[in-house]
Amino acid sequence: MEYLTVKEMGVKWGVTSRMVNVYCSTGRIPGAIKKGNLWLVPEDAIKPMDQRKKKEKE
């Protein structure tokens, strides 16, 4: 399995690296691992939903 850094995933998903770091530390990205002080995210991981936004009304 190939891994990307939080900075690379941030570019891929269109969010900041800090937001990807928050996703990792809260356990919202399955398969993310921490090596020292660096988070590694699987390259095929799906971007979690932003919980700060309300769901759209149907």
Secondary structure as UniProt FT lines:
FT   STRAND          3..5
FT   HELIX           6..13
FT   HELIX           17..25
FT   TURN            26..27
FT   TURN            30..31
FT   STRAND          33..35
FT   TURN            36..37
FT   STRAND          38..42
FT   TURN            43..44
FT   TURN            51..52
//
